[in-house]
Amino acid sequence: MGMRKLRVGIIFGGRSAEHEVSIVSAASVMDSLDPQRYDVVPIGISREGRWLSSPRALQLLRERTGLDAETECVLVPEPNRQGLMVVSGTGDPVAPLDVVIPLVHGTYGEDGTLQGLLELADIPYVGAGVLGSALGMDKIVQKQLFVEAGLRIAKYTWALSSRCIDKPQAVAAEAERVLRYPLFIKPANTGSSIGISKAHNRKELLAAIAVAATYDRKVIVEQGVRNAREIECAVLGNDDPQVSVPGEIIPSNEFYDYDAKYVDGKSQAVIPAKLPRRVTVQVQRAAIAAYKAIDCAGMARADFFVVRGSGAIYINELNTIPGFTSISMYAKLWQASGLSFSALLDRLIDLAVERHQQKSGLRRFYDPSKDWYRR
């Protein structure tokens, strides 16, 4: 690509419960990309799924006004275009893209769907591929793979949301048979603690199941880890990932819910976490193992529970598109590890291009010795 500036598409917003978080992440990334190296192409997706690309996209999605008057664009799933096109009779091209940073948290962005579109368009993109994204989004399948990799997880049960709605008492009874209160009830495919509740008894459990079932087709019920500290690690890389120093979250509420993460501003982050050296190393190794277990690439944040006293480590989940807001842990953990936010973004873009080049070198076609298919 020579010395010219890379055209970097930033995709944000989306049809997700984490729409607002995505907007804030995008603003932070756009402000931190080096203008000497990159031309930023904002690509906003409204709550209704309308794609917009203009300097005003961020403002329009924030204010939720004027969206209909803006020119609508689409990302064409055709490798010869590698960019956006105007939705019109002419199909005029808007901007070819050298690389994309997907910052759509949650459904239709973090779950492999957006990554699949980028694969079809043959555009390099930051973060995990289709498989790693889908696995990273589904907390149930993710846990099954963690167990296969020899990682310790909290005990859990799960049920389809249809069953939670039709037979909530049965779902609650099944959870109580194998788990002890307090319990955490979550939609299997959301982030930012949306739809998550903590239950101390059957009444709270039933209410929590009802809430979680409105967000996803599967609901997971986890046993709370007693006397636990919330520890997070940032992972960066493709085939040979690196890990940051761990950090500790001290939530302002009973657990690290949406308000404690983004709204009240009272939660604290201790970076690096005050852990014995032995526990720090174990957490870092577990983060790498979890990253590889779901075939992750580019980046992820690994979340753990570490029991006070014993130092027992439970992996909670892996987040393949971590937040990039001013208070988000992923960038803070790397900054504490010696990598500035701007340098981190450079590295993520380099990793995206590297992975794309590696995949582009694979054989895509096979020429059979006989033209049997023409018969």
VMD Tcl script that draws the C-alpha trace (Angstrom):
set ca {
  {0.00 0.00 0.00}
  {3.06 2.25 -0.09}
  {3.26 5.32 2.10}
  {-0.25 6.57 1.45}
  {-2.64 6.81 4.36}
  {-4.84 3.80 5.01}
  {-8.59 4.28 4.69}
  {-9.95 2.88 7.95}
  {-13.65 2.21 8.25}
  {-15.04 2.48 11.79}
  {-18.36 0.62 12.05}
  {-20.46 1.49 15.09}
  {-24.00 1.61 16.46}
  {-26.03 -1.32 15.18}
  {-29.14 -3.29 16.03}
  {-27.93 -4.18 19.48}
  {-28.74 -3.54 23.11}
  {-25.20 -2.15 23.33}
  {-25.84 0.51 20.67}
  {-24.94 3.44 22.94}
  {-21.76 1.80 24.24}
  {-20.68 1.23 20.64}
  {-21.11 4.91 19.79}
  {-18.91 5.98 22.70}
  {-16.27 3.37 21.76}
  {-16.21 4.65 18.18}
  {-15.78 8.27 19.26}
  {-12.83 7.31 21.43}
  {-11.14 5.33 18.65}
  {-11.69 8.05 16.02}
  {-10.13 10.65 18.31}
  {-7.07 8.46 18.90}
  {-6.20 7.25 15.37}
  {-3.13 9.01 14.00}
  {-4.34 11.42 11.25}
  {-0.89 11.26 9.63}
  {-1.36 7.53 9.01}
  {-5.09 7.05 8.54}
  {-8.10 8.50 6.76}
  {-11.07 7.64 8.95}
  {-14.33 6.63 7.28}
  {-17.16 6.69 9.88}
  {-19.82 4.05 9.20}
  {-22.81 4.33 11.51}
  {-25.60 1.78 11.72}
  {-28.86 3.04 13.18}
  {-30.99 1.07 15.64}
  {-33.17 0.09 12.69}
  {-30.18 -1.16 10.67}
  {-29.72 1.80 8.31}
  {-26.07 2.24 7.22}
  {-24.73 5.81 6.99}
  {-21.29 7.07 6.07}
  {-20.55 10.75 6.54}
  {-18.58 12.99 8.93}
  {-21.92 13.51 10.73}
  {-22.66 9.81 11.29}
  {-21.51 9.82 14.91}
  {-23.55 12.91 15.76}
  {-26.64 11.62 13.95}
  {-26.64 8.34 15.85}
  {-26.06 10.13 19.15}
  {-28.99 12.47 18.58}
  {-31.20 9.96 16.72}
  {-32.40 12.71 14.43}
  {-31.92 13.42 10.73}
  {-31.13 9.80 9.90}
  {-33.69 9.54 7.11}
  {-32.28 12.57 5.33}
  {-28.75 11.16 5.19}
  {-27.55 9.16 2.17}
  {-27.80 5.45 2.89}
  {-24.87 3.16 2.10}
  {-24.20 -0.56 2.10}
  {-21.10 -2.69 2.36}
  {-21.10 -4.81 -0.77}
  {-20.29 -8.51 -0.21}
  {-18.23 -8.60 -3.38}
  {-14.41 -8.76 -3.24}
  {-13.75 -6.62 -6.32}
  {-15.26 -3.52 -4.72}
  {-13.93 -3.69 -1.13}
  {-15.93 -0.73 0.03}
  {-19.20 1.07 0.51}
  {-21.77 1.92 -2.14}
  {-24.59 4.43 -2.14}
  {-28.06 2.90 -2.09}
  {-29.41 4.47 -5.26}
  {-30.22 3.60 -8.84}
  {-26.61 4.20 -9.91}
  {-24.94 2.36 -7.08}
  {-22.20 4.99 -6.94}
  {-19.12 4.00 -4.96}
  {-18.50 5.96 -1.76}
  {-15.19 4.83 -0.37}
  {-12.90 1.86 -0.84}
  {-11.65 0.59 2.51}
  {-8.20 -0.75 3.35}
  {-9.21 -2.08 6.77}
  {-12.24 -1.98 9.07}
  {-12.47 -1.68 12.84}
  {-15.83 -3.22 13.83}
  {-17.02 -1.62 17.06}
  {-20.59 -2.90 17.03}
  {-20.85 -4.55 20.43}
  {-23.32 -7.39 20.88}
  {-25.73 -8.87 18.36}
  {-25.28 -8.29 14.62}
  {-21.75 -7.05 15.21}
  {-19.80 -9.09 17.72}
  {-21.43 -12.44 17.00}
  {-19.84 -13.25 13.63}
  {-22.54 -11.78 11.39}
  {-20.66 -8.56 10.60}
  {-17.40 -10.49 10.34}
  {-19.01 -12.77 7.73}
  {-19.98 -9.75 5.64}
  {-16.42 -8.41 5.83}
  {-15.07 -11.82 4.80}
  {-17.33 -11.83 1.74}
  {-16.22 -8.29 0.90}
  {-12.58 -9.41 1.31}
  {-11.72 -6.47 3.57}
  {-9.19 -6.85 6.42}
  {-10.82 -6.23 9.78}
  {-9.76 -5.97 13.40}
  {-10.62 -8.77 15.79}
  {-11.77 -12.36 15.73}
  {-13.08 -14.08 12.63}
  {-16.54 -15.55 12.11}
  {-15.99 -18.62 14.29}
  {-14.13 -16.88 17.11}
  {-16.69 -14.09 17.20}
  {-19.65 -16.47 17.34}
  {-18.03 -18.58 20.05}
  {-16.99 -15.50 22.01}
  {-20.57 -14.24 21.98}
  {-22.26 -17.45 23.13}
  {-21.53 -17.82 26.84}
  {-22.75 -21.43 26.92}
  {-20.66 -22.84 24.06}
  {-17.73 -20.73 25.24}
  {-17.85 -22.36 28.66}
  {-17.95 -25.83 27.13}
  {-14.76 -25.05 25.22}
  {-13.11 -23.62 28.32}
  {-13.75 -26.88 30.15}
  {-12.29 -28.79 27.20}
  {-9.17 -26.60 27.50}
  {-8.82 -27.48 31.19}
  {-9.96 -24.11 32.56}
  {-12.05 -23.81 35.71}
  {-15.52 -22.26 35.39}
  {-18.38 -21.64 37.80}
  {-21.15 -24.26 37.83}
  {-24.09 -23.43 35.59}
  {-27.26 -24.61 33.92}
  {-29.02 -23.24 30.87}
  {-32.36 -23.39 29.09}
  {-33.97 -22.16 25.91}
  {-35.86 -18.92 26.40}
  {-39.03 -20.55 25.05}
  {-38.90 -23.01 27.94}
  {-38.12 -20.21 30.39}
  {-41.31 -18.48 29.28}
  {-43.51 -21.59 29.14}
  {-42.19 -23.40 32.25}
  {-40.30 -20.92 34.43}
  {-40.92 -22.88 37.65}
  {-39.39 -26.01 36.13}
  {-36.34 -24.07 34.90}
  {-35.89 -22.53 38.35}
  {-36.25 -25.89 40.08}
  {-33.65 -27.48 37.80}
  {-31.21 -24.68 38.59}
  {-31.80 -25.01 42.33}
  {-31.13 -28.76 42.20}
  {-27.55 -28.30 41.04}
  {-26.63 -24.74 42.07}
  {-26.51 -22.73 45.28}
  {-27.66 -19.16 45.76}
  {-26.68 -16.48 44.98}
  {-27.15 -17.06 41.25}
  {-26.43 -14.92 38.23}
  {-28.90 -15.10 35.36}
  {-27.82 -13.93 31.91}
  {-28.91 -13.93 28.28}
  {-26.44 -16.26 26.54}
  {-25.60 -13.70 23.83}
  {-25.34 -10.17 25.17}
  {-22.62 -8.00 26.68}
  {-22.20 -4.92 28.90}
  {-24.10 -6.79 31.65}
  {-27.37 -6.10 29.84}
  {-30.17 -8.40 30.94}
  {-28.09 -9.80 33.83}
  {-29.57 -10.16 37.31}
  {-28.44 -11.54 40.65}
  {-30.88 -13.77 42.51}
  {-30.85 -14.74 46.19}
  {-34.09 -16.77 46.24}
  {-36.73 -18.40 44.02}
  {-38.79 -15.21 43.61}
  {-35.78 -13.23 42.37}
  {-34.70 -16.15 40.19}
  {-38.05 -16.28 38.39}
  {-38.00 -12.53 37.79}
  {-34.43 -12.71 36.48}
  {-35.22 -15.59 34.12}
  {-38.12 -13.60 32.68}
  {-35.87 -10.60 32.02}
  {-33.02 -12.59 30.46}
  {-35.42 -14.46 28.17}
  {-36.42 -11.19 26.50}
  {-32.87 -10.61 25.21}
  {-31.80 -13.93 23.72}
  {-33.10 -17.38 22.76}
  {-30.98 -18.99 25.49}
  {-30.65 -18.20 29.20}
  {-27.76 -19.23 31.42}
  {-27.91 -19.53 35.22}
  {-24.54 -19.48 37.00}
  {-23.60 -20.14 40.58}
  {-21.95 -17.12 42.13}
  {-18.32 -17.52 43.15}
  {-18.16 -16.61 46.82}
  {-15.60 -14.15 48.18}
  {-14.36 -13.43 44.66}
  {-12.44 -10.53 43.14}
  {-13.19 -9.47 39.56}
  {-9.96 -9.63 37.54}
  {-9.52 -8.78 33.87}
  {-6.70 -9.33 31.37}
  {-6.27 -7.95 27.84}
  {-5.03 -10.23 25.06}
  {-3.51 -9.01 21.79}
  {-2.30 -10.97 18.78}
  {-3.08 -13.62 16.18}
  {-1.18 -16.92 16.24}
  {1.16 -15.83 19.05}
  {-1.00 -13.68 21.38}
  {0.42 -11.54 24.16}
  {-1.24 -10.70 27.46}
  {-1.34 -7.53 29.55}
  {-0.95 -7.08 33.26}
  {-4.18 -8.02 35.06}
  {-6.45 -5.38 36.54}
  {-9.12 -5.53 39.23}
  {-12.63 -4.09 39.02}
  {-14.21 -2.88 42.25}
  {-17.86 -2.37 41.27}
  {-19.99 0.35 42.79}
  {-23.03 -1.95 42.94}
  {-23.56 -5.45 44.29}
  {-22.11 -6.69 41.02}
  {-20.63 -5.08 37.91}
  {-23.91 -4.26 36.16}
  {-24.59 -1.76 33.35}
  {-24.96 1.23 35.70}
  {-21.77 0.34 37.56}
  {-19.90 0.03 34.25}
  {-21.07 3.14 32.44}
  {-23.50 5.36 34.34}
  {-22.72 6.17 37.95}
  {-18.94 6.63 37.53}
  {-18.25 5.15 40.98}
  {-16.67 1.80 40.08}
  {-12.91 1.63 40.51}
  {-10.18 -0.03 38.47}
  {-6.95 -1.09 40.15}
  {-4.22 -1.60 37.53}
  {-2.16 -3.65 37.94}
  {-4.21 -5.82 40.27}
  {-2.62 -6.52 43.63}
  {-2.19 -10.25 43.23}
  {0.55 -12.65 44.29}
  {3.01 -13.21 41.44}
  {1.95 -16.85 41.21}
  {-1.72 -15.91 40.73}
  {-0.86 -13.19 38.19}
  {1.01 -15.70 36.04}
  {-1.82 -18.22 36.30}
  {-4.40 -15.63 35.26}
  {-2.29 -14.58 32.27}
  {-1.77 -18.18 31.16}
  {-5.49 -18.88 31.50}
  {-6.29 -15.79 29.40}
  {-4.06 -17.06 26.58}
  {-5.54 -20.57 26.85}
  {-9.10 -19.22 26.66}
  {-8.17 -17.01 23.70}
  {-6.83 -19.99 21.78}
  {-9.73 -22.24 22.83}
  {-12.25 -20.18 20.88}
  {-9.93 -19.47 17.93}
  {-9.73 -15.77 18.73}
  {-7.63 -13.24 16.81}
  {-6.66 -9.60 17.10}
  {-7.97 -8.79 20.54}
  {-10.09 -9.91 23.47}
  {-10.60 -9.14 27.13}
  {-10.61 -12.14 29.48}
  {-12.68 -11.81 32.67}
  {-11.97 -13.89 35.78}
  {-13.04 -14.43 39.35}
  {-10.17 -14.95 41.81}
  {-11.14 -16.23 45.24}
  {-9.69 -14.33 48.17}
  {-7.43 -16.44 50.33}
  {-7.19 -19.57 48.19}
  {-6.31 -17.79 44.94}
  {-8.56 -20.17 42.98}
  {-9.16 -18.86 39.45}
  {-12.45 -19.13 37.55}
  {-12.74 -17.79 34.04}
  {-16.02 -15.99 33.50}
  {-15.96 -15.10 29.80}
  {-14.01 -13.73 26.85}
  {-15.12 -10.50 25.17}
  {-13.96 -10.35 21.53}
  {-14.88 -6.68 20.96}
  {-14.12 -5.08 24.31}
  {-15.23 -1.56 25.05}
  {-13.06 1.32 23.90}
  {-14.69 4.05 25.97}
  {-12.61 6.33 28.19}
  {-13.33 4.09 31.16}
  {-12.97 0.73 29.40}
  {-10.42 -1.69 30.77}
  {-8.93 -3.10 27.56}
  {-6.94 -0.01 26.57}
  {-6.15 0.84 30.20}
  {-4.63 -2.60 30.75}
  {-2.38 -2.20 27.72}
  {-1.42 1.30 28.72}
  {-0.30 -0.05 32.09}
  {1.64 -2.70 30.17}
  {3.53 -0.06 28.18}
  {1.37 0.30 25.05}
  {-0.38 3.64 24.50}
  {-3.91 3.82 23.09}
  {-2.67 5.15 19.75}
  {0.02 2.47 19.52}
  {-2.54 -0.18 20.45}
  {-4.77 0.87 17.56}
  {-1.77 0.76 15.20}
  {-1.01 -2.76 16.36}
  {-4.61 -3.91 15.96}
  {-4.69 -2.60 12.38}
  {-1.37 -4.29 11.61}
  {-2.73 -7.58 12.99}
  {-5.86 -7.26 10.83}
  {-3.81 -6.75 7.67}
  {-1.41 -9.55 8.64}
  {-4.25 -12.01 9.15}
  {-5.91 -11.01 5.88}
  {-2.66 -11.48 3.97}
  {-2.19 -14.90 5.56}
  {-5.67 -15.99 4.54}
  {-5.27 -14.51 1.05}
  {-2.33 -16.84 0.49}
  {-4.46 -19.95 0.98}
  {-5.67 -21.96 -1.97}
  {-9.30 -21.11 -2.81}
  {-9.86 -23.28 -5.86}
  {-9.27 -26.83 -6.96}
  {-8.94 -27.86 -10.60}
  {-10.18 -31.42 -11.03}
  {-8.40 -33.61 -13.58}
  {-11.66 -34.16 -15.47}
  {-14.47 -31.74 -16.27}
  {-17.05 -34.01 -14.63}
  {-19.19 -31.05 -13.55}
  {-19.97 -30.03 -17.14}
  {-21.98 -33.13 -17.91}
}
mol new
graphics top color blue
foreach p $ca { graphics top sphere $p radius 0.5 }
foreach p [lrange $ca 0 end-1] q [lrange $ca 1 end] { graphics top cylinder $p $q radius 0.2 }
display resetview
